[in-house]
Amino acid sequence: MAKKSVDTKKQTKFLITVEEQNILRVAAAIKNESMAEFCRNVVMQQAYNIVKKFKSSKGS
């Protein structure tokens, strides 16, 4: 019997304007990434920076 595969990736939807979507599309094309990959990378970098800043302020 075939094993059931489990997809660990989740989809998150953002409500953005057409203008914002165009900006994201251009930025993703410049970085040669898909729009989804580009958005994920930007969000993860921002989240990482916030956590890093929070941890450093707690340690002081």
A tleap script that builds the chain and sets N, CA, C and O, in Angstrom:
source leaprc.protein.ff14SB
mol = sequence {
  NMET ALA LYS LYS SER VAL ASP THR LYS LYS
  GLN THR LYS PHE LEU ILE THR VAL GLU GLU
  GLN ASN ILE LEU ARG VAL ALA ALA ALA ILE
  LYS ASN GLU SER MET ALA GLU PHE CYS ARG
  ASN VAL VAL MET GLN GLN ALA TYR ASN ILE
  VAL LYS LYS PHE LYS SER SER LYS GLY CSER
}
set mol.1.N position { 0.836 -1.186 0.000 }
set mol.1.CA position { 0.000 0.000 0.000 }
set mol.1.C position { 0.877 1.245 0.000 }
set mol.1.O position { 1.934 1.278 0.631 }
set mol.2.N position { 0.437 2.231 -0.694 }
set mol.2.CA position { 1.180 3.491 -0.759 }
set mol.2.C position { 0.968 4.277 0.527 }
set mol.2.O position { -0.127 4.334 1.087 }
set mol.3.N position { 2.071 4.882 0.970 }
set mol.3.CA position { 1.975 5.726 2.159 }
set mol.3.C position { 1.334 7.053 1.792 }
set mol.3.O position { 1.519 7.573 0.692 }
set mol.4.N position { 0.593 7.575 2.719 }
set mol.4.CA position { -0.022 8.874 2.518 }
set mol.4.C position { 1.040 9.944 2.756 }
set mol.4.O position { 1.668 9.966 3.815 }
set mol.5.N position { 1.247 10.825 1.789 }
set mol.5.CA position { 2.243 11.880 1.976 }
set mol.5.C position { 1.623 13.023 2.769 }
set mol.5.O position { 0.438 13.330 2.637 }
set mol.6.N position { 2.449 13.635 3.585 }
set mol.6.CA position { 1.989 14.752 4.403 }
set mol.6.C position { 2.697 16.013 3.923 }
set mol.6.O position { 3.926 16.080 3.909 }
set mol.7.N position { 1.921 16.998 3.534 }
set mol.7.CA position { 2.473 18.263 3.078 }
set mol.7.C position { 2.635 19.167 4.296 }
set mol.7.O position { 1.652 19.532 4.941 }
set mol.8.N position { 3.871 19.523 4.605 }
set mol.8.CA position { 4.126 20.351 5.784 }
set mol.8.C position { 4.080 21.838 5.461 }
set mol.8.O position { 4.188 22.669 6.363 }
set mol.9.N position { 3.922 22.181 4.200 }
set mol.9.CA position { 3.861 23.590 3.816 }
set mol.9.C position { 2.430 24.092 3.958 }
set mol.9.O position { 1.471 23.411 3.597 }
set mol.10.N position { 2.316 25.285 4.487 }
set mol.10.CA position { 1.004 25.907 4.654 }
set mol.10.C position { 0.946 27.143 3.772 }
set mol.10.O position { 1.968 27.783 3.528 }
set mol.11.N position { -0.225 27.475 3.300 }
set mol.11.CA position { -0.395 28.637 2.449 }
set mol.11.C position { -0.989 29.772 3.274 }
set mol.11.O position { -1.968 29.583 3.995 }
set mol.12.N position { -0.392 30.941 3.162 }
set mol.12.CA position { -0.886 32.131 3.838 }
set mol.12.C position { -1.289 33.147 2.780 }
set mol.12.O position { -0.561 33.384 1.816 }
set mol.13.N position { -2.435 33.728 2.970 }
set mol.13.CA position { -2.923 34.711 1.997 }
set mol.13.C position { -2.832 36.108 2.602 }
set mol.13.O position { -3.145 36.315 3.774 }
set mol.14.N position { -2.399 37.057 1.783 }
set mol.14.CA position { -2.313 38.451 2.174 }
set mol.14.C position { -3.247 39.259 1.294 }
set mol.14.O position { -3.356 39.007 0.094 }
set mol.15.N position { -3.914 40.219 1.888 }
set mol.15.CA position { -4.752 41.120 1.105 }
set mol.15.C position { -3.890 42.316 0.711 }
set mol.15.O position { -3.499 43.118 1.559 }
set mol.16.N position { -3.599 42.425 -0.581 }
set mol.16.CA position { -2.761 43.513 -1.079 }
set mol.16.C position { -3.455 44.160 -2.268 }
set mol.16.O position { -4.305 43.558 -2.924 }
set mol.17.N position { -3.068 45.402 -2.524 }
set mol.17.CA position { -3.650 46.123 -3.654 }
set mol.17.C position { -2.978 45.655 -4.949 }
set mol.17.O position { -1.958 44.967 -4.923 }
set mol.18.N position { -3.562 46.036 -6.053 }
set mol.18.CA position { -2.995 45.702 -7.361 }
set mol.18.C position { -1.620 46.351 -7.503 }
set mol.18.O position { -0.696 45.742 -8.041 }
set mol.19.N position { -1.485 47.582 -7.022 }
set mol.19.CA position { -0.202 48.282 -7.106 }
set mol.19.C position { 0.865 47.555 -6.283 }
set mol.19.O position { 1.998 47.389 -6.736 }
set mol.20.N position { 0.499 47.123 -5.079 }
set mol.20.CA position { 1.446 46.373 -4.240 }
set mol.20.C position { 1.840 45.061 -4.906 }
set mol.20.O position { 3.001 44.659 -4.843 }
set mol.21.N position { 0.886 44.393 -5.539 }
set mol.21.CA position { 1.165 43.144 -6.236 }
set mol.21.C position { 2.142 43.381 -7.386 }
set mol.21.O position { 3.048 42.576 -7.607 }
set mol.22.N position { 1.966 44.462 -8.105 }
set mol.22.CA position { 2.881 44.781 -9.206 }
set mol.22.C position { 4.292 45.036 -8.690 }
set mol.22.O position { 5.266 44.591 -9.297 }
set mol.23.N position { 4.407 45.751 -7.569 }
set mol.23.CA position { 5.723 46.010 -6.978 }
set mol.23.C position { 6.386 44.700 -6.565 }
set mol.23.O position { 7.571 44.488 -6.822 }
set mol.24.N position { 5.618 43.827 -5.928 }
set mol.24.CA position { 6.161 42.527 -5.522 }
set mol.24.C position { 6.591 41.691 -6.726 }
set mol.24.O position { 7.629 41.030 -6.697 }
set mol.25.N position { 5.782 41.728 -7.778 }
set mol.25.CA position { 6.096 40.961 -8.987 }
set mol.25.C position { 7.406 41.446 -9.617 }
set mol.25.O position { 8.235 40.637 -10.034 }
set mol.26.N position { 7.587 42.771 -9.684 }
set mol.26.CA position { 8.815 43.335 -10.251 }
set mol.26.C position { 10.015 42.983 -9.382 }
set mol.26.O position { 11.060 42.579 -9.893 }
set mol.27.N position { 9.865 43.137 -8.064 }
set mol.27.CA position { 10.971 42.826 -7.148 }
set mol.27.C position { 11.354 41.347 -7.232 }
set mol.27.O position { 12.538 41.010 -7.220 }
set mol.28.N position { 10.369 40.478 -7.315 }
set mol.28.CA position { 10.638 39.042 -7.436 }
set mol.28.C position { 11.355 38.738 -8.750 }
set mol.28.O position { 12.265 37.910 -8.787 }
set mol.29.N position { 10.945 39.407 -9.826 }
set mol.29.CA position { 11.592 39.192 -11.123 }
set mol.29.C position { 13.039 39.656 -11.088 }
set mol.29.O position { 13.915 39.007 -11.658 }
set mol.30.N position { 13.296 40.783 -10.416 }
set mol.30.CA position { 14.666 41.282 -10.297 }
set mol.30.C position { 15.541 40.273 -9.558 }
set mol.30.O position { 16.698 40.060 -9.920 }
set mol.31.N position { 14.975 39.652 -8.512 }
set mol.31.CA position { 15.721 38.652 -7.741 }
set mol.31.C position { 15.683 37.272 -8.402 }
set mol.31.O position { 16.290 36.326 -7.901 }
set mol.32.N position { 14.971 37.159 -9.525 }
set mol.32.CA position { 14.833 35.896 -10.255 }
set mol.32.C position { 14.223 34.804 -9.375 }
set mol.32.O position { 14.703 33.670 -9.352 }
set mol.33.N position { 13.158 35.163 -8.653 }
set mol.33.CA position { 12.439 34.232 -7.787 }
set mol.33.C position { 10.959 34.303 -8.137 }
set mol.33.O position { 10.490 35.272 -8.735 }
set mol.34.N position { 10.243 33.266 -7.756 }
set mol.34.CA position { 8.792 33.338 -7.914 }
set mol.34.C position { 8.268 34.350 -6.895 }
set mol.34.O position { 8.930 34.641 -5.899 }
set mol.35.N position { 7.088 34.876 -7.153 }
set mol.35.CA position { 6.528 35.861 -6.235 }
set mol.35.C position { 6.301 35.243 -4.861 }
set mol.35.O position { 6.554 35.897 -3.849 }
set mol.36.N position { 5.837 34.017 -4.802 }
set mol.36.CA position { 5.600 33.341 -3.527 }
set mol.36.C position { 6.906 33.144 -2.766 }
set mol.36.O position { 6.971 33.386 -1.561 }
set mol.37.N position { 7.933 32.710 -3.464 }
set mol.37.CA position { 9.240 32.493 -2.838 }
set mol.37.C position { 9.816 33.824 -2.338 }
set mol.37.O position { 10.363 33.892 -1.238 }
set mol.38.N position { 9.692 34.864 -3.138 }
set mol.38.CA position { 10.198 36.179 -2.760 }
set mol.38.C position { 9.480 36.676 -1.503 }
set mol.38.O position { 10.124 37.131 -0.557 }
set mol.39.N position { 8.157 36.591 -1.493 }
set mol.39.CA position { 7.377 37.057 -0.338 }
set mol.39.C position { 7.733 36.268 0.912 }
set mol.39.O position { 7.877 36.843 1.991 }
set mol.40.N position { 7.877 34.963 0.774 }
set mol.40.CA position { 8.248 34.126 1.912 }
set mol.40.C position { 9.600 34.553 2.463 }
set mol.40.O position { 9.761 34.694 3.676 }
set mol.41.N position { 10.568 34.759 1.583 }
set mol.41.CA position { 11.905 35.138 2.018 }
set mol.41.C position { 11.902 36.493 2.733 }
set mol.41.O position { 12.584 36.667 3.743 }
set mol.42.N position { 11.142 37.435 2.213 }
set mol.42.CA position { 11.075 38.763 2.832 }
set mol.42.C position { 10.426 38.666 4.215 }
set mol.42.O position { 10.926 39.245 5.179 }
set mol.43.N position { 9.332 37.945 4.309 }
set mol.43.CA position { 8.633 37.800 5.592 }
set mol.43.C position { 9.523 37.088 6.605 }
set mol.43.O position { 9.595 37.504 7.761 }
set mol.44.N position { 10.198 36.025 6.189 }
set mol.44.CA position { 11.063 35.298 7.118 }
set mol.44.C position { 12.236 36.155 7.576 }
set mol.44.O position { 12.623 36.084 8.742 }
set mol.45.N position { 12.807 36.958 6.692 }
set mol.45.CA position { 13.918 37.839 7.077 }
set mol.45.C position { 13.449 38.879 8.085 }
set mol.45.O position { 14.140 39.157 9.066 }
set mol.46.N position { 12.278 39.449 7.843 }
set mol.46.CA position { 11.730 40.430 8.782 }
set mol.46.C position { 11.441 39.790 10.139 }
set mol.46.O position { 11.746 40.379 11.177 }
set mol.47.N position { 10.861 38.601 10.139 }
set mol.47.CA position { 10.571 37.905 11.392 }
set mol.47.C position { 11.858 37.583 12.143 }
set mol.47.O position { 11.922 37.744 13.362 }
set mol.48.N position { 12.872 37.136 11.433 }
set mol.48.CA position { 14.164 36.831 12.040 }
set mol.48.C position { 14.758 38.088 12.684 }
set mol.48.O position { 15.263 38.026 13.805 }
set mol.49.N position { 14.702 39.222 11.986 }
set mol.49.CA position { 15.235 40.474 12.517 }
set mol.49.C position { 14.495 40.912 13.780 }
set mol.49.O position { 15.118 41.394 14.726 }
set mol.50.N position { 13.179 40.749 13.803 }
set mol.50.CA position { 12.385 41.125 14.970 }
set mol.50.C position { 12.759 40.258 16.173 }
set mol.50.O position { 12.951 40.770 17.276 }
set mol.51.N position { 12.861 38.950 15.957 }
set mol.51.CA position { 13.210 38.039 17.051 }
set mol.51.C position { 14.622 38.330 17.552 }
set mol.51.O position { 14.868 38.341 18.758 }
set mol.52.N position { 15.536 38.563 16.635 }
set mol.52.CA position { 16.927 38.857 17.001 }
set mol.52.C position { 16.997 40.137 17.838 }
set mol.52.O position { 17.690 40.182 18.854 }
set mol.53.N position { 16.277 41.177 17.405 }
set mol.53.CA position { 16.263 42.450 18.129 }
set mol.53.C position { 15.623 42.275 19.508 }
set mol.53.O position { 16.096 42.845 20.492 }
set mol.54.N position { 14.554 41.491 19.575 }
set mol.54.CA position { 13.865 41.244 20.838 }
set mol.54.C position { 14.780 40.515 21.814 }
set mol.54.O position { 14.863 40.878 22.988 }
set mol.55.N position { 15.464 39.487 21.323 }
set mol.55.CA position { 16.368 38.713 22.184 }
set mol.55.C position { 17.521 39.568 22.698 }
set mol.55.O position { 17.914 39.450 23.858 }
set mol.56.N position { 18.067 40.432 21.835 }
set mol.56.CA position { 19.187 41.266 22.256 }
set mol.56.C position { 18.740 42.326 23.271 }
set mol.56.O position { 19.516 42.693 24.153 }
set mol.57.N position { 17.501 42.823 23.159 }
set mol.57.CA position { 17.005 43.809 24.129 }
set mol.57.C position { 16.672 43.148 25.464 }
set mol.57.O position { 16.781 43.793 26.507 }
set mol.58.N position { 16.271 41.885 25.457 }
set mol.58.CA position { 15.991 41.154 26.695 }
set mol.58.C position { 17.291 40.841 27.445 }
set mol.58.O position { 17.305 40.793 28.675 }
set mol.59.N position { 18.368 40.631 26.709 }
set mol.59.CA position { 19.645 40.286 27.305 }
set mol.59.C position { 20.349 41.476 27.931 }
set mol.59.O position { 21.238 41.298 28.764 }
set mol.60.N position { 19.969 42.681 27.547 }
set mol.60.CA position { 20.644 43.899 28.050 }
set mol.60.C position { 20.145 44.295 29.411 }
set mol.60.O position { 20.605 45.289 29.972 }
savepdb mol mol.pdb
quit
